[in-house]
Amino acid sequence: MHIIFDTKAEHNSQVKSLVTEFLAKIEILEAEYDMPIIIFQDGVLGSHYIKCSLLATQARQYCDFNARLDFSKTESYRANRELLLKNQTYLKMESDASKGREFNDIIVEYNTSYAEEKPLKIWGGQHRLSAVSKAGLNQNRYHGFRIYFNLSKQQRTEVALISNTNISVSNDTFDRMMEETIFGDTLRNWCQKVGFLNQAEDFPDVGSKSEKITVKKARSFIVNFYMGKEKGSGLESNELDNNIYEPYLTKTGIKIDDQYKSIMTTNNIIQDGALLLAGQKFLLLHKTQQKAVSDKKAKIDDRKAYRNKALVESVLCGWSYIAGVLQSHPDRLNNHYRIPQTNPRVPDPLNADAMSKFKHDSDPPTYRGLGTRSAIKDRQRIAQLFLAKSMNKDVIIDKTFMDEAVSQVVGLQALAKGYMKR
């Protein structure tokens, strides 16, 4: 069988050898008709691939749904998102496959370094392949594949990303892929060490549905801790409450956030005991909040938004930032780490219901809620709330306390604007 390189593809003997090996192992339609196999090369990162057609039975036998970005590490987890087997689009796909529908541009990588019995690692079209596999022998038709060879880790990640660029793939999935590519399993190991994730558990595909911490939120927690720590180290105790603090929310998607990247390259988060303790104290707050809201005796709606109040981005960022600020102020740090008090009127530590209805006098008529958004305005207010809480041991976050904390921020902002006008 004739193997040739496309005119825009750089000749690579190792790639050609792997293509030859693949053709010797797996039957394709092109071989039956003695058609030439053309090796193409992507113009961005130089990844080599071929286009060919495989029977459904071949795909079922050789395709691996558990592709890994870093197969050199045994603890590397599967990179693809979970199959949405109850999604109506998928069910239609499955129905079409059972009637003989042929699918194209299924993207796989030929890789025998792990799970050798299934050398075609799926990066794009996993739902189509699942539908094809379920159709079984009754509809053993040819389907179009793009098969990559000899990928580097960076190339593999790019293939995974471009293969999943559609509206149904969440930013959480992209974040997870990029995280493992750039920083390996460090963030995941830290979250497991803290308790955000169970041992052997990975970050979720869609955090809002799983009620688990996402890559973005874990990154934001770490960034805010170190940013707050740097800020607090330059403040005297009598200066703490006279500043407007701006917790940071890391960017998400196909590019690593610059602030996060800088912090990860200059800090060993696994060995940082202070960061670990902060994470554990925050987790305790989260679990206490969940338990209080889930208590059937409590006079509060058992809503997901209330249970997971601590994981709201503004709350998580504000809490972590203040934990960092107070590293240089141990007495107030101890108060910060204490769970807010409750009473019959405030049954949960974060008083989620009252927060959701909060409105300051300075807010526009349409504004409602404290710790319900991710905007900088909410992050500033939540930071001030937790800073105010750190002044005393036993604090109840009631409406009066919220109003006082937010008024402090509003006042400082008004004062700053007044100075700037001079």
VEXDREN-2710 file (C-alpha; in Angstrom, 1 decimal):
% VEXDREN-2710
k/r/px/py/pz
1/MET/0.0/0.0/0.0
2/HIS/1.5/3.3/-1.1
3/ILE/2.1/5.9/1.7
4/ILE/2.9/9.4/0.7
5/PHE/3.2/12.8/2.4
6/ASP/1.1/15.7/1.4
7/THR/2.9/18.5/-0.3
8/LYS/2.4/20.7/2.8
9/ALA/3.5/18.0/5.2
10/GLU/7.1/17.6/6.4
11/HIS/8.5/14.1/5.8
12/ASN/8.9/12.2/9.1
13/SER/10.2/8.6/9.1
14/GLN/8.9/7.8/12.5
15/VAL/5.4/8.9/11.5
16/LYS/5.6/6.9/8.4
17/SER/6.7/3.8/10.3
18/LEU/3.8/4.2/12.7
19/VAL/1.3/4.6/9.8
20/THR/2.8/1.4/8.3
21/GLU/2.4/-0.4/11.7
22/PHE/-1.2/0.8/11.9
23/LEU/-2.1/-0.4/8.4
24/ALA/-0.7/-3.8/9.2
25/LYS/-2.9/-4.1/12.4
26/ILE/-6.2/-2.6/11.4
27/GLU/-8.2/-3.1/8.2
28/ILE/-9.4/0.0/6.4
29/LEU/-11.5/0.6/3.3
30/GLU/-8.7/2.3/1.4
31/ALA/-6.6/-0.9/1.7
32/GLU/-9.3/-3.0/0.1
33/TYR/-9.1/-0.8/-3.0
34/ASP/-5.4/-0.3/-2.8
35/MET/-5.8/3.4/-2.5
36/PRO/-2.8/5.6/-1.5
37/ILE/-2.6/6.8/2.1
38/ILE/-1.8/10.5/2.4
39/ILE/-0.1/11.8/5.5
40/PHE/-1.2/15.4/6.3
41/GLN/0.3/17.8/8.7
42/ASP/-1.5/20.5/10.8
43/GLY/-0.3/24.0/10.2
44/VAL/-0.4/25.2/13.8
45/LEU/1.6/22.6/15.9
46/GLY/2.7/20.3/13.1
47/SER/0.7/17.2/14.1
48/HIS/0.7/14.4/11.5
49/TYR/-2.5/12.5/10.6
50/ILE/-4.2/10.5/7.9
51/LYS/-7.9/10.2/6.8
52/CYS/-9.4/6.8/6.3
53/SER/-12.6/4.7/6.8
54/LEU/-13.1/2.0/9.4
55/LEU/-15.9/-0.5/9.8
56/ALA/-18.0/-0.2/12.9
57/THR/-16.8/-3.5/14.1
58/GLN/-13.1/-2.4/13.8
59/ALA/-13.9/0.9/15.6
60/ARG/-15.7/-1.0/18.4
61/GLN/-12.7/-3.4/18.8
62/TYR/-9.8/-0.9/18.7
63/CYS/-11.1/2.4/20.0
64/ASP/-10.4/3.5/23.6
65/PHE/-12.8/5.9/25.3
66/ASN/-10.3/6.5/28.2
67/ALA/-7.7/8.5/26.4
68/ARG/-5.2/10.3/28.6
69/LEU/-3.3/13.5/28.0
70/ASP/-0.2/12.3/29.9
71/PHE/0.1/8.5/29.5
72/SER/3.6/8.5/31.1
73/LYS/1.9/8.9/34.5
74/THR/-0.2/6.0/35.7
75/GLU/-2.2/8.3/37.8
76/SER/-3.2/10.5/34.8
77/TYR/-7.0/10.5/34.5
78/ARG/-9.1/10.2/31.4
79/ALA/-9.3/13.5/29.6
80/ASN/-12.6/13.2/27.8
81/ARG/-15.8/14.5/29.3
82/GLU/-18.5/12.0/30.5
83/LEU/-20.8/10.6/27.8
84/LEU/-24.2/12.3/27.8
85/LEU/-26.1/9.1/27.1
86/LYS/-29.5/10.6/28.0
87/ASN/-29.1/13.7/25.9
88/GLN/-31.7/14.0/23.2
89/THR/-29.1/14.8/20.6
90/TYR/-27.2/11.6/21.5
91/LEU/-30.4/9.5/21.5
92/LYS/-31.1/10.8/17.9
93/MET/-27.5/9.9/17.0
94/GLU/-27.9/6.4/18.4
95/SER/-31.2/5.9/16.5
96/ASP/-29.6/7.1/13.2
97/ALA/-26.7/4.7/13.7
98/SER/-29.0/1.8/14.2
99/LYS/-30.6/2.7/10.8
100/GLY/-27.3/2.8/9.0
101/ARG/-26.2/6.4/9.3
102/GLU/-22.5/6.8/8.5
103/PHE/-20.5/9.3/10.6
104/ASN/-17.3/11.2/9.6
105/ASP/-14.4/13.1/11.1
106/ILE/-14.1/10.9/14.2
107/ILE/-10.8/12.0/15.7
108/VAL/-8.4/9.4/17.3
109/GLU/-4.7/9.0/18.1
110/TYR/-2.8/5.8/17.2
111/ASN/-1.0/5.1/20.5
112/THR/0.2/1.7/21.8
113/SER/2.0/3.1/24.8
114/TYR/-0.9/2.1/27.1
115/ALA/-4.0/-0.1/26.7
116/GLU/-2.2/-1.6/23.7
117/GLU/-5.2/-3.8/22.8
118/LYS/-7.2/-0.6/22.0
119/PRO/-4.6/1.6/20.2
120/LEU/-7.1/4.2/18.8
121/LYS/-7.5/6.8/21.6
122/ILE/-10.6/8.8/21.0
123/TRP/-10.3/12.6/21.1
124/GLY/-13.2/13.7/19.1
125/GLY/-16.5/12.1/18.2
126/GLN/-16.9/9.9/21.3
127/HIS/-20.7/10.2/21.2
128/ARG/-20.7/9.2/17.5
129/LEU/-18.5/6.2/18.3
130/SER/-20.6/5.2/21.2
131/ALA/-23.7/5.2/18.9
132/VAL/-21.8/3.3/16.2
133/SER/-20.7/0.7/18.8
134/LYS/-24.2/0.2/20.1
135/ALA/-25.5/-0.3/16.5
136/GLY/-23.4/-3.5/16.5
137/LEU/-23.2/-6.0/13.7
138/ASN/-26.6/-5.1/12.3
139/GLN/-25.2/-1.9/10.8
140/ASN/-21.5/-2.7/10.1
141/ARG/-20.9/0.3/7.9
142/TYR/-17.8/2.4/7.2
143/HIS/-17.2/5.6/9.1
144/GLY/-14.7/8.4/8.5
145/PHE/-11.7/8.8/10.8
146/ARG/-8.9/11.2/11.2
147/ILE/-6.0/9.4/12.9
148/TYR/-3.1/11.2/14.5
149/PHE/0.4/9.8/14.9
150/ASN/3.4/10.5/17.1
151/LEU/1.9/13.3/19.1
152/SER/3.7/15.3/21.7
153/LYS/1.9/16.2/24.9
154/GLN/1.3/19.7/23.6
155/GLN/0.0/18.5/20.3
156/ARG/-2.2/15.9/22.0
157/THR/-3.8/18.6/24.2
158/GLU/-4.5/20.8/21.1
159/VAL/-6.1/17.9/19.3
160/ALA/-8.3/17.3/22.4
161/LEU/-9.3/20.9/22.6
162/ILE/-10.1/21.5/18.9
163/SER/-11.9/18.2/18.8
164/ASN/-14.2/19.3/21.6
165/THR/-14.9/22.9/20.5
166/ASN/-18.7/23.0/20.4
167/ILE/-21.3/24.6/22.5
168/SER/-22.0/21.5/24.6
169/VAL/-18.5/21.3/25.9
170/SER/-17.9/23.3/29.1
171/ASN/-15.1/25.6/30.0
172/ASP/-14.5/23.3/33.0
173/THR/-13.5/20.5/30.6
174/PHE/-11.1/22.9/28.8
175/ASP/-9.6/24.0/32.1
176/ARG/-9.1/20.5/33.2
177/MET/-7.2/19.6/30.0
178/MET/-5.0/22.7/30.0
179/GLU/-4.2/22.2/33.7
180/GLU/-2.9/18.7/33.2
181/THR/-0.9/19.7/30.2
182/ILE/0.8/22.7/31.8
183/PHE/1.1/21.7/35.5
184/GLY/0.4/18.0/35.5
185/ASP/-1.5/16.6/38.5
186/THR/-0.3/19.2/41.0
187/LEU/-3.6/21.1/41.4
188/ARG/-5.7/17.9/41.5
189/ASN/-3.3/16.4/44.1
190/TRP/-3.6/19.6/46.2
191/CYS/-7.4/19.4/46.1
192/GLN/-7.3/15.8/47.1
193/LYS/-4.9/16.6/50.0
194/VAL/-7.2/19.3/51.2
195/GLY/-10.4/17.2/50.7
196/PHE/-12.1/19.2/48.0
197/LEU/-11.8/16.0/45.9
198/ASN/-11.8/12.4/47.1
199/GLN/-8.7/10.3/46.5
200/ALA/-8.6/9.1/42.8
201/GLU/-11.3/11.7/42.0
202/ASP/-10.9/14.1/39.1
203/PHE/-12.3/17.6/38.5
204/PRO/-15.9/17.6/37.1
205/ASP/-16.8/18.3/33.5
206/VAL/-19.5/20.8/34.6
207/GLY/-19.0/22.1/38.1
208/SER/-22.4/23.7/38.4
209/LYS/-24.1/20.3/38.0
210/SER/-21.7/18.3/40.2
211/GLU/-21.6/20.5/43.2
212/LYS/-17.8/20.0/43.3
213/ILE/-15.0/22.4/43.1
214/THR/-13.8/23.1/39.6
215/VAL/-10.4/23.8/38.2
216/LYS/-11.3/27.5/37.9
217/LYS/-12.4/27.8/41.5
218/ALA/-9.4/25.9/42.8
219/ARG/-7.1/28.2/40.8
220/SER/-9.0/31.2/42.1
221/PHE/-8.7/30.0/45.7
222/ILE/-4.9/29.6/45.4
223/VAL/-4.3/32.9/43.5
224/ASN/-6.4/34.9/46.1
225/PHE/-4.5/33.4/49.0
226/TYR/-1.2/34.4/47.7
227/MET/-2.4/37.8/46.4
228/GLY/-3.9/38.5/49.8
229/LYS/-0.8/37.3/51.6
230/GLU/1.3/39.8/49.7
231/LYS/-1.1/42.6/50.4
232/GLY/-1.4/41.8/54.1
233/SER/2.3/41.6/54.7
234/GLY/2.6/45.3/54.0
235/LEU/-0.2/46.4/56.3
236/GLU/-0.2/47.3/60.0
237/SER/-3.1/46.0/62.1
238/ASN/-4.7/49.5/62.2
239/GLU/-4.6/49.7/58.5
240/LEU/-6.5/46.4/57.7
241/ASP/-10.0/47.8/57.7
242/ASN/-9.2/51.0/55.8
243/ASN/-8.5/49.3/52.4
244/ILE/-10.6/48.3/49.5
245/TYR/-9.7/44.7/48.7
246/GLU/-10.1/43.3/45.2
247/PRO/-10.2/39.5/45.1
248/TYR/-9.2/38.0/41.7
249/LEU/-11.2/35.6/39.6
250/THR/-9.1/33.5/37.3
251/LYS/-9.8/33.4/33.6
252/THR/-11.1/30.2/32.1
253/GLY/-10.9/28.4/28.7
254/ILE/-8.1/27.5/26.4
255/LYS/-5.4/29.7/27.8
256/ILE/-3.9/29.5/31.3
257/ASP/-4.6/32.6/33.4
258/ASP/-1.4/34.7/33.7
259/GLN/-1.8/35.4/37.4
260/TYR/-2.3/31.7/38.1
261/LYS/0.6/30.7/36.0
262/SER/2.9/33.1/37.8
263/ILE/1.9/31.9/41.2
264/MET/2.2/28.2/40.2
265/THR/5.8/28.7/38.9
266/THR/7.0/30.5/42.0
267/ASN/5.2/28.5/44.8
268/ASN/5.1/24.9/45.9
269/ILE/1.4/24.6/46.7
270/ILE/1.7/21.0/47.8
271/GLN/4.3/21.8/50.5
272/ASP/2.7/25.1/51.7
273/GLY/1.2/24.3/55.1
274/ALA/-0.5/27.7/55.5
275/LEU/-2.3/27.3/52.1
276/LEU/-3.3/23.7/53.0
277/LEU/-4.7/24.9/56.4
278/ALA/-6.6/27.7/54.6
279/GLY/-8.1/25.1/52.2
280/GLN/-9.1/22.8/55.0
281/LYS/-10.8/25.6/57.0
282/PHE/-12.7/26.7/53.9
283/LEU/-13.8/23.1/53.3
284/LEU/-15.0/23.0/56.8
285/LEU/-17.1/26.1/56.2
286/HIS/-18.5/24.6/53.0
287/LYS/-19.4/21.3/54.7
288/THR/-21.0/23.0/57.7
289/GLN/-23.0/25.2/55.3
290/GLN/-24.2/22.1/53.4
291/LYS/-25.1/20.3/56.6
292/ALA/-27.1/23.2/58.0
293/VAL/-29.1/23.8/54.8
294/SER/-29.8/20.0/54.3
295/ASP/-31.0/19.7/57.9
296/LYS/-34.7/18.9/57.7
297/LYS/-35.3/20.7/61.0
298/ALA/-33.8/24.0/59.7
299/LYS/-36.2/26.7/58.6
300/ILE/-34.4/27.2/55.2
301/ASP/-35.1/26.0/51.7
302/ASP/-32.8/23.1/50.8
303/ARG/-31.6/24.8/47.6
304/LYS/-28.4/23.9/45.8
305/ALA/-27.5/27.6/45.7
306/TYR/-27.9/27.8/49.5
307/ARG/-26.0/24.5/50.2
308/ASN/-23.1/25.5/48.0
309/LYS/-23.0/29.1/49.1
310/ALA/-19.3/28.9/50.0
311/LEU/-18.5/27.7/46.4
312/VAL/-20.1/30.8/44.8
313/GLU/-17.1/32.5/43.1
314/SER/-17.4/35.8/44.9
315/VAL/-17.6/34.0/48.3
316/LEU/-14.7/31.6/47.6
317/CYS/-12.5/34.4/46.2
318/GLY/-13.3/36.9/49.0
319/TRP/-12.8/34.3/51.8
320/SER/-9.5/33.1/50.4
321/TYR/-8.2/36.6/49.8
322/ILE/-8.8/37.6/53.4
323/ALA/-7.2/34.3/54.6
324/GLY/-4.1/35.5/52.7
325/VAL/-4.3/39.1/54.0
326/LEU/-4.5/37.8/57.6
327/GLN/-1.5/35.5/57.4
328/SER/0.5/38.4/59.0
329/HIS/-2.2/39.0/61.6
330/PRO/-2.7/35.7/63.5
331/ASP/-5.3/36.8/66.0
332/ARG/-7.7/37.9/63.3
333/LEU/-6.8/34.9/61.2
334/ASN/-8.0/32.6/63.9
335/ASN/-11.3/34.5/64.0
336/HIS/-11.5/34.3/60.2
337/TYR/-11.1/30.5/60.4
338/ARG/-13.9/30.1/62.9
339/ILE/-17.3/29.1/61.5
340/PRO/-19.9/31.9/61.8
341/GLN/-22.4/31.4/64.6
342/THR/-26.0/30.5/64.0
343/ASN/-29.3/31.0/65.9
344/PRO/-33.0/30.3/65.2
345/ARG/-33.2/33.3/62.9
346/VAL/-29.9/32.5/61.1
347/PRO/-29.9/28.7/60.8
348/ASP/-26.9/28.5/58.4
349/PRO/-23.4/30.0/58.9
350/LEU/-23.5/32.0/55.7
351/ASN/-27.1/33.0/56.0
352/ALA/-27.7/32.2/52.4
353/ASP/-31.3/33.3/52.2
354/ALA/-30.6/36.8/53.7
355/MET/-27.6/37.2/51.4
356/SER/-29.7/36.4/48.4
357/LYS/-32.1/39.2/49.3
358/PHE/-29.6/41.7/50.5
359/LYS/-29.7/45.2/49.0
360/HIS/-27.7/48.2/50.2
361/ASP/-29.1/51.8/50.2
362/SER/-26.6/52.7/47.5
363/ASP/-27.6/49.9/45.1
364/PRO/-29.8/50.5/42.1
365/PRO/-33.4/49.3/42.3
366/THR/-32.7/46.2/40.2
367/TYR/-29.7/45.0/42.3
368/ARG/-30.3/42.2/44.7
369/GLY/-28.1/39.8/46.5
370/LEU/-24.7/39.5/48.2
371/GLY/-22.4/36.7/47.2
372/THR/-24.6/35.7/44.3
373/ARG/-22.5/37.0/41.5
374/SER/-18.9/36.8/40.4
375/ALA/-18.4/40.5/39.6
376/ILE/-15.7/42.6/41.3
377/LYS/-18.4/44.5/43.2
378/ASP/-19.5/41.3/44.9
379/ARG/-16.0/40.1/45.5
380/GLN/-15.1/43.4/47.2
381/ARG/-18.1/43.3/49.4
382/ILE/-17.6/39.7/50.4
383/ALA/-14.0/40.3/51.2
384/GLN/-15.0/43.2/53.5
385/LEU/-17.6/41.0/55.1
386/PHE/-15.1/38.3/56.1
387/LEU/-12.6/41.0/57.1
388/ALA/-15.2/42.5/59.5
389/LYS/-16.0/39.0/60.8
390/SER/-12.3/38.5/61.7
391/MET/-12.5/41.3/64.3
392/ASN/-14.4/39.1/66.8
393/LYS/-14.6/35.4/67.7
394/ASP/-18.3/34.8/67.7
395/VAL/-20.0/36.5/64.8
396/ILE/-23.5/36.0/63.3
397/ILE/-23.8/37.1/59.7
398/ASP/-27.2/38.7/59.9
399/LYS/-28.7/41.6/57.9
400/THR/-27.2/44.3/60.2
401/PHE/-23.7/42.8/59.9
402/MET/-24.0/42.6/56.1
403/ASP/-25.1/46.2/55.9
404/GLU/-22.2/47.4/58.1
405/ALA/-19.6/45.5/56.1
406/VAL/-21.0/46.7/52.7
407/SER/-21.3/50.3/54.0
408/GLN/-17.6/50.2/54.9
409/VAL/-16.7/49.3/51.3
410/VAL/-19.1/51.9/49.8
411/GLY/-17.7/54.6/52.1
412/LEU/-14.1/53.8/51.2
413/GLN/-15.0/53.8/47.5
414/ALA/-16.7/57.2/47.9
415/LEU/-13.8/58.6/49.8
416/ALA/-11.4/57.3/47.1
417/LYS/-13.4/59.0/44.4
418/GLY/-13.4/62.2/46.3
419/TYR/-9.7/62.2/46.6
420/MET/-9.3/61.5/42.9
421/LYS/-11.4/64.5/42.0
422/ARG/-9.0/66.9/43.7
END
